[in-house]
Amino acid sequence: MTSLSIRGIYSAITDIRRQVFTEIARMGYEGGDYSRIEDLPYKIVPGEVAEHRSSIFLERAIVGERLRLAMGLSPRPLDQHAPLAAGVEESARPEKYYEPPLVNILKFACNACPEKRYIVTNLCQNCLAHPCREVCPKKAVKLSHRGVSRIQEDLCIRCGKCADVCPYNAIILQERPCAKACGMDAIRSDEHGRAEIDYDKCVSCGMCLVNCPFGAISDKSQLFQLIQALRGGEKVIAIVAPAFVGQLGPNMTPDKLKAAMKMLGFRHVAEVAVGADLCTLDEAKDFLKKVPAEQPFMATSCCPSWADMAKKLFPEQAHCISMALTPMVLTARLCKQQHPGEKVAFIGPCSAKKLEAMRTSVRSEVDFVLTFEEVMGMFEAKGINFAEITKTAPLREGTAAGRGFAVSGGVADAVREAISHIDPDREVKTACAQGLRDCRKMLLLAKAGKYDGYLLEGMACPGGCVAGAGTLLPIEKAAAVVRSYTAQAEEKSATETRYEATLPLLLEDEEDAE
């Protein structure tokens, strides 16, 4: 997880993002004249002297664009004048979806970091052997008048041989952080050297967003639209992903979740672990039916970025991706059957879930998608102190298997365990990959026949859902608290879920569509 080294650190970027979400949430709850968004950059960035950038005007301009994105609006064109409030009134509608692209680069916040290159540092000892020069296939390593190595960039092919042989580790590889974190190689440079996203490749995992040390990348939000729905009297059910444990701070315990969410205006609260259990059962039955009779292997479907990547880069293997509905969709569908006419808001760790909810087949099930980070802004805006919540109600809906979906390997374990209950004689081999680069490697091996008969689990975020772009907790700590919470579940296997009988009913619409 070296590409995620800045995760879990409360930085200036974290603080600014939290303030932005809080102010947008506060404006949504208060209502009134939304043109006052023009004043918010001055509230978030007070004073006359810049703290983080070269100019306080630049800091405010960047915050202004972040505010627009938090309202679901697109950044303003750099070469055209437009007020910060442009389009705000049109955005203040519960049914308003953000327009693609979801993930955006704020060009004037970008540092224009250099692309991949090798650099000789001041650790070079002017050694006699100069192995760096000897192994370079393009003679790109030159010696200064003092005998110190330097790399001539126009000759360098970035093979890395010089770095490998340096006895002092004096040669380092420098990479643009966002591009390094992108498992789809979707980050390139524009004509000014600033980062640019190739949206034909992008799967909206959000890893570029959380790995940019300049905070130049952000995604759009439905935070404002959700609050409009709540203020307008809409009945909204919050369905909360299994990765929620610990994400809202130590005082937000699982048994306080329902009370806390209702304080925000939600009518009901449900565990998405319920949908994870149903997804497990569906995938277990599909695996038994289709592997190897109809396809060589089966890959899990719950991570939208992983599934999207597989379909984009491995179209010939696309049929091997499970057709099971994701936990989010299954939980939403169950809630809407139990509470007709009510809307559903998915609260989770993931940016890509926002795009999944925009699919034609999913829009009728999931009305809003917010990350934990965005919801934290709602709590801050309402001034809710979790330590003061005394009303508790333990969550009992999900099994240990369903809750375990949040951590890498959890999906494969759940499906394999369910298969062992359904068919005790069936041995299931599994392989798991976390991070899209490793996911690509796994599918390459599967394409070559190395995983015939296997169940493959792919997670776009290194660590699983607990490492999603909308999380707030250090990844290892988040995984630990999820495992602890999983162990507390009364039922262990997805086959023990009390909602199994509803699965055929929930899948009727899918069968009709076929």
N, C-alpha and C positions, 0 to 999 in steps of 0.2 A: 504494500500500500504506500510506496514511497511517493507516488503522485498525489497523495492526499495528505501531505505533511502539514498543511495549514488548517486542516479540518479540526473542529473542536476547540479552536482558539478564539476567545472573544476579542475580536480585533476592532479597529476603527470602522472597517467595512460592515461587520456584524452590527455595530452600534447604529450606523447610519441606516441600514436596512430596517432595523427594528423601529427606529424613529419614523421612517417613511410609512411603514405599515400601520403604526400606531396613529399617526396623524390622519391617514386616509380613513381608517376605521372610525376615528373620532368624528371626522367630518360626515361620514355616512350616518352614524348614530344621531348626530345633532341635526342634520338636515339643514334647510335654509339655502342661502345663496352660495352655490358651489364655486363661484368665481373667486372665492377667497382662497382657493388653492394658490393663487398668485402670491399670497403672503407667506405660505408655508416654508419656502426655501430660506427666508429670513429668520424664521423661528428655529428651524433645524440647524442652520449655520449662522449663528448670531455674530455680532461684532464687526470689526473692520479688517482684521488680519487673518489670513488663511492659516489653517492648522495643518492641512494635509497636502495641499497642492500649491502651485505657484501663485495663484490668485484666488481671493475669496469670491470673485465673480464667477470664476470657473467652477469652484466648489458648489456654488448655488445653482449654476446652470445644470450641473450633473445631477444634483438632488432634484431639480425640477423635472428632468426626464425620468428619474426613478419614480417620482410621484405619478407621472402620467402612466407609466407601465403598471404601477400598482392599482391604477383605475381601469386597466385593460386597454389603455390607449397606446397608440404607436408613438415612438419618438418623433419630434418635429424635424423637418429637413434642415440641414445645416446651412443651406444656401438660400433659405426663404424665411421671412419674418412671420411669426405666428405667436399669438399669446399662449401662455402656459395653459390657460383654461379652454383652449380650442377643442371642441368636441366633448367637453365634460358633461354638458346637459344631456347629450345623446347617450352617453355612457351610463347615466343615472337611471337605468332601467333594469329590473331584475332579470329579464330575459335576454339581455345583451351579452353576446359572446365576444371575446376578444378576437380580433382578426389576425390570421397568421402574418408573419412568423411569431411563434411563441417566445423563442429565445432571441434576444436582441443585443447587439454590441453598440454601446454608446461611444461613437468614434472619437469624440473629443476627450473622453476619459481614458482611451487606450494609450498605453505607453509606447506603442509601436515596437514591441520587443523584437529583437532579432530572431530569425528562424534558426534552426539547428546549425550549430557551428562548434568547432573545437578551438579552445583557447589555451595558450601557454601562460600559466600563472607565474607569479614571482617566486614560486617554490622551485623553479628550475635552478639546478645547481651547477650548470655549465660543466657537466661531466665529460670525461674523455671519450666515452663510447658513443654518445649521442645515438642510442638505438632508435629514437624517434625518427631521425633523419634516414637511417639505414633501411627501415621497413616501409617507408612511405612509397607507394607505387607510382606517385605522380611527382615526386621530388618537390613537394609543397612545403616541406620543413626546411627553413633556411637558418643560418647562424648569423647573429649580430656581430659587430666588431669586437664585442666582449665574449663571444662564443655562446651566448644565450640563444636558445631555440626560439623561433617564431614561425607562425604558419601563414603562408601566403594564400589568402582565402580564394582568390580566383583560380588557383590550381587544385585546392583541396576538394576531394570527392566525399569527405565525411565518412570514411570507412572505419575510423576509430583505432587503427592499428598503432598509431603513435601513442595514444593514451594507454593502450593495453600493455605496451612494453616499457613505459616510463618507470624507472625504479623508485622515483620520488612522488608518484601520482601528481606530477606538476601540470599535466594536461587534462583539462576537464571538458565535458560536453555541456554546452549551454543550449537549452531549448526554451521556446516560448511556452510558458506554463499551461495556457489554455489548449494549445495544440498537443502538448504532451499528454494532457488528460483526456483528449478526445480519442476514443477508440474507433471512430469512423473516419479519421483523417479528414474531417470536414472543415478544419480551420486553415485558412490561407491568408495571404497578405494582399491588401489592395494597393493601388498605385502609390500610396503615401506610406506604405509599410505598416499600416494598421491592420489589426486582425479583421478577418471577414469570414462569415459562415457560408459554406456551400450547403444550401438547404435541401438540395437533391440527395445529399449524403446524411445530413443531420437527422437524428432520431430523438432529439429533445431530452436526452438523459440528464442534462444540466451539469455534467462534470466540468465543462469549461467555466460555467458560472461560479462554482464554488472554489475553483483553483486559480482564478485570476486575482493576483495580489493587488491589483489596482481598482478592483470593483467596477470594471468596465463592462461587464456582461450581466444582464438581468432578464428575467422572464416576466411575462404579463400575469395579471392576477384577476380573479373574480371577487376579491375581497369586498369591493365597493358594491357590486351587484348583489352579493349575498346579503349584505346588511340592508340594502334597499328592500329586499324581499321580506326580511324579518321585520323591518319598520312598517312595511305595508300590510302586515297582518297575515302573511303567508305562513302556513304550517310547514316547517322545515325539519326534517329528520337528519341528525348528524350521524353518519356511519364512520367509525374511527378505525384506521388501519392498525394491525397488531404492533407496529413499530412505535406506537405512541408512548409506551412506558418510559418515563424519565425525561421525555423530550420537553416538557413544560416546567421542569424544575423539580427539586426533591420534595416540595410541599404538595405537588399535584400527584397524589397517589391514585392508583386505578379505581379505588372505591369512592373517590371524590369526583370522578370524571363526569358522571351523569349530572350531578348537581351543578358543577361548574359550567357545563355546556348549556344547561337550561338558563343559567344566569345571563348568557349571551343572547338568549331568545329562541334557542332550539326547543322543539316540542318533545322529541324523543331522541334517544341515543342508543346506538347498536354497535356491536363489535363486528368488524369485517372478518374476524376470525371465523364467524359463522359461514360466510361465503367461501373462505379458504377451505373449510371442512367439506363443503359441497363440491368445490373445485377438485379437491383431492379425490373424492369418490368418483367423479366423472372421469378424471384422468386415469384413475386406476382401472376402471372398466374399459376405457378406450384402449389402454395399453394391452390388456389381456385379449381384447378382441382383434387388435390390428397388428401387433408385433409378435412374430415376424410375418403373419399371414398376409398382411396388406402393405406393410412398409418395414424397412430395415430397423428403424429405431423410432423413438418418439421423444420430442422435446417439449418441455413445459411451456405454458402460455401466459403465466400471470404477470411477467415483466413486459410491459409494452415496448420498451426500447430494445430489449433483446429480441422479441418476436419481430419487430419492424426491421431490425438489422438483418436477421436471418432471411426474411423475405426479400430484402433489397439485394443482399450480396450472394445469397444461395437460393435463387428461385427454383432450381430443380429439386431442392430439398424442402421447399415450403410446405408441401403436403405432410411432412413429418412433424410439423409444429402442431401441438394439440389444438383442437378446435373447441376445447372447453371454455366456457365463459370465465372471465377473471373473477377473483373474489369480490372486487368492487362491484361489478355488474350483478353478480348473483345476490349479494347482500342488498343492493339497491332494489332489485326486482322483488325480493322477498318483502322488504319494507313497504313497497308500494302496493303489494297485494294485501298486506295486513292493514295498511292505512291509505285507502284509495283517495286520490285527490291531493295528497301531500307531496311536497318536493323533497329531494334528497341531496344532501351535501356530503361529499366524500372528504374526509380530513386525513391527510396522510403525509408521507415523506417525499413524494415524487413529483417532479415537474412533468414527466411524460404522461402521467395520468390525466393531466389537463387536456392533452391532445386526444387521448383515448376517449374521454367523455364527449369530445366534439364529433366523433364518428356518427354517422347517420343511424347506425344500429344501436348506439349507446345513449344518444341524446335523450331519448324518452325515459331512460332509466336514471341517469345521473344528471342533475340540474346544475350543480356547482362542484368545483374541485378546489380545495385550499390546502396549502401545506401547513405543517406544524408552526413554521416560522410566521406565516400570515395570520394564523389563528392566535398566536401569542400577541400579535398587534391588537387583536380584538379585546383580549383580556386586559392589556395595558390601557387601552382606550376607555374601558369600562371601570378601571381602577379596582379590579377584582384581586383580592389577596387570598391565595390558595390556603394559607395557614389558618385563615379565619373560617373556612368552610367546615361545618360540623355535620352536615347531613351527608351520610354515606350510603352507598348501595353497590355491593360487589357485583362485578360483571360475571355472569355465569353461563353465557351463551356459547362461547367458543371452547373447543377442546385444546389440549396441549399441542396436538398436531397442527391445528389451524393457527394458533398463536406463533408457532415456530416458523411460519412462512417469512417472518421479518428478517431472519438471519440466513446468510448464505448456507446452502445445504439443507435448509428446513423443508423446502418443497419436495425435494427428492426423497428425503427421509419419510415424509408424511405419506407420499404416494406408495413408496415401497412397503411401508408398514401396513397400509390399507390393503394392498395386494396380498400380503401374507395372511390377512384375515379372510379375504375372499377366496383365495386359492392357495392353501398352505404348501402345496407341492411346487408352486411356481417360484423359481429363483430369479430375482431381478437384480441386474447389475446397473449401477448408476455412475455417472460422471458429472461433476459440477464445475462451472467456471464463473468467476466473478470479475467484472470489468470487461468492457466490450472487446478489447484486444485479445484477452484470453478466451472469450466466447467465440471469436472468429477462429482462433486456433483449434478449438474443440470441434467446431463445425467442419473445418477443413479435414480433420481426422475422420469425422463421421462420414463425410463425403467420400473419403478414400476407403471406407468399409471397416475402419478400426473400431467403430462402436456399434456394430450390428448387434441387435438384441438389447441394446441399452436404453435406459431412461436418462435423458440429458436435462440438466437444470442450468439455465443461463440467467445471470443477474447482471444488469448493466452497471450497477454501482459496486465497487470493490468493498465487500463486507455484507452485501445484500441491501434490503430496503432500509435498514438502520443507517445506511450511508447515503441516503437519497439527498437530492439538492435542497430539500426543504426541512432538513433535520437541524437540530440545535445542540446535540450532545456528541462528545467524542465517540468515534465509531466503536472502539473496543469496549468502552463503558456502556454504550447503548446495547451492544450485543449481550453483555453480561446481565443487564437488568431485564432484558427480554427473556433470556434463558431462565432467570429466576422466576419471572412472572409465568412463564410457560409451565414450570414445574408445579405451580399452585393450582392448575386447572383440575377440576374434579374428574372429568373424562379425559383420557389420554389419546385414544385413537379417533381418527375422523369417522370410523365406522360406528362410534358410539354417539354421534351427534343426534340430538333430538329432532333435527330438521331434515333428516335423510328422506323422510316420506314426501317432503315438498319438492325434492329435486325433479322428478318427472314433470310436475306441474310447471316448475320454473323453466323447463326446457321446451315446453310445448310450442312457444312462439318460434324457437329456432327450428324445430322440426317442420313447422308449417312453412317457414321461409324456404326450406329446402325443397 
